[in-house]
Amino acid sequence: MKKPVAVFDIDGTIFRSSLLIELVERLIERGVFPPAARDMYAEEWRLWLDRKGDYEKYIMRVVEAFEKELKGVPYGTVADIAGEIIEEKKHRVYRYTRDLIRDLKKKGYYLLAITRSPRFIADGFGYEFGFDKVYAMFYSTGPSENFTGEVEDADLIMNKAAILTRALRKEDITLEGSVGVGDTESDIPMLEMVETPIAFNPNQKLLTHAKRRGWKIVVERKDVIYEI
């Protein structure tokens, strides 16, 4: 009998930050990336903090900085730092999604995570929370185990609905009784596919769409969880 699938975004939906941002900042602190890497996204970060900018623009600039500086860096160096971050910050999650994951796991759901963060850090995070499968950005390495700067199937990972469709073909899962949780407009195609879409701490574009579609909207602020 096929398991119902529960599909989650990770950054800003489970984890109360971004795995990629945490990784880039740590790589700069450790001297693996040069301090100038921060200059690539500093302005977008400032605008986001001042609530004058767009988070998607900010995170995409972080992605650009990461991919630019990653080429030639040994896989082991980055993986070790990623492991440190997971161990230190694995409990910095939202209570709502943490408890939802626990409850769905008990009910026999197949837990699927889809994220634009690097696979070598997303896999570790997913393992900590009992996910059955994590789809994330896969950065290639060469014969010397140094990163080449290339990303495999980047367009596919950016399309979460396509990833969910692929998982439905490959895994013994079904959309019957399915649940999906996301926080930005990039999650909309994925949420359109499931029976119970949940917009969690949504940005304005997702909030507007969720209201129009009559989706469940949940906001967690400090120690209070609101349903809209």
N, C-alpha and C positions, 0 to 999 in steps of 0.2 A: 504494500500500500504506500503510495507516494506521500511524502511529508509536505505539509504546507510550508511555504517559504516566508521568512521575515527578513526583509532587506533594509539595511541601515547605511546611511552616510556615517562617517566617523568624526571628522573635524567639525567642531561646533555643534555636533548632534549627540555624540557620546562624550568625546574628549572636550574639556572646557578650554580648548585652545586649538592650535593646528600642529599636528605632528611635524609637518614640514618646517614651519616657522621655528619651532623648538630646535629642530635638527640644525638648521642653517645658523641660528644664533650660537649654538654650542660649537659648531665647526669653526666659526669665527673666533670665539673665545679661546679655543684650543690652538689657534694658529694654523689650522688645516686650510681654511679659506682666509684670504687677506681681509683686513678691515674695510677695504674699499668695496667689498661685495655688498656691504650694508648700504652703501651710497645708492645702489641700484633701486632700492625700494624705500629709502628713508622718506622721501617726499610723500609717497602714497600712504606710508604708515602714519605720518604726521597728519595728513588730511583725514585719514580714517579716525584717528584719535580725537580730532577736533570735530568730528561728525560733519565734515564738509566733503568727504570723498567716498568712494565706493569700495567696499571690501573686496569684491571680485578683482578690481584693478590692482589693489594692494597685493593680494595673494598671487596673482599672475606675475607680478614683478618679482616676488620672492622666488617663484618657480624659475624665472629667467636667470636670476642670480645663481640659484642652485645649479642649474644645468650648465651655466657658463663656467663655474669654478670646479665642477665635479670631474671634468675630463683630466685623466692622468692620476687621480687620487686612488690609492689602494682600497679595494673593497673592504678589507679587514679593518682598516682604520675607521671608516665610516660606520660599518656594521657594529663595531665595538661601542662607539659613541651612541648609536641608535639604541643599543641594548641598555646603556646607562640611563637614557632618557625614559625608556619604558619602565625600568625598575623604579626610578625616582618618582615618576608622575602617573603611574597606572591607576592610581586612585583619584586623580583629579578629573572626575567625570560628573555628569549630571545625574541626579538621583532618579529622575523620571525614566530616562532611557536605561540606566543601570538596572533598575527594578523591572522594567519592561523586558529587557533581555533575559533576566533571571526567570521571570514568569513564563515567557514563551519557550524557553529551553525546557522547563519542567513539563510543558504541555506537548513536547515532542516536535517543535518547529525546527526546521532547517535554518540556521542562522547564517546569513550572507551579508558581508560588508563590501561596499564599493567606495573607493576613495581615490583622490588624485595625489595622495601622499605616496612616497616611495614604498615599494613592496617590502624592502628589508626592515622597515620600521613598522609598517602597517600589519605585517604578519605577526610580529611579536605582540602588538597590541590586541589583535584579534584572538590570539592564543590565550591571552590572559582572561578574556571574557567568554571563552568557549565557542567562538564562531567556527562553523564548519568549513567555511571558505572565505577567503579575502581576495578581492580583485583590486590591484593597485598598479601604480606606474612601475614598470620594470626597466631599470637602467642597465644597459649592457656592459659587460667587462670583456677585456681581451685575454690573450693567452697568459699575460703576466698578472692577471687578476686586478688590473687597474681599470677604472671606468673609462669607456671610450667616448662618452658624451652623447651616445645614441640612446634613444628610447624605443623599445619594442611596442608595437600596436598602440601608439599614443592616441590616435584618433578613436580607437575602440574604447579605451578607458575613459575618455572624455564623454562618451555616450553611455550613460548609465542604463538607459532602456535597452540598448543593444547588449550590454553585459548581462542584464537580467534575462533577456531572451536566450542568450548563449548558455547561461546556467540552467535554464529550463530544459534545454536540449541535452546537456551533459550529465546533469544530476537527477536523482530520483525524487523530484520535487514537483509541486503543483501550485498554481495561483489560487486554487480553491481555499478560501479561508486566509489568504495571504495578508501580510501587514507590511507597510513601508513607512520609513521615517526619514525625513530630510529637513534641511534648514534654509536652502537657497533655491533660486529659480532653476539652477542646473539639475536639481532633483525632480523637477516637475514631470518629465517624461517617464521616469521610473515610478513615481507615485501614481501616475495615471494608469499604470498597469495592475496595481494591486487592489484587493477588495477593500482594505481599510488603510487609506493613506492618512498619515499624521504629519502636519506641518509643525515642527518643534522649534521654538524660538525663531520663527521665520523672518527673513528680511522682507522689505516692502513688496517686492515683486512676487515672492511666494505667498505672502499674506493675502495680497489682492486676488491671486489666482485661487487660493484655498477657499476664501470667502465666496467667490463666484461659484465654485464647484461644490460647496457645502461640506468641505473636508473638516476633520477634527483639527483644531488648532490648540496647541499647548505651549504655555510660556512658563519657564522656571526662572524665578528671580529671588536671589538670596536663598532663604529656606522655605519659600512658598511656591507651589505649583498651581497655575491657573489654567482652566479650560475656557476657551473663548467659543 
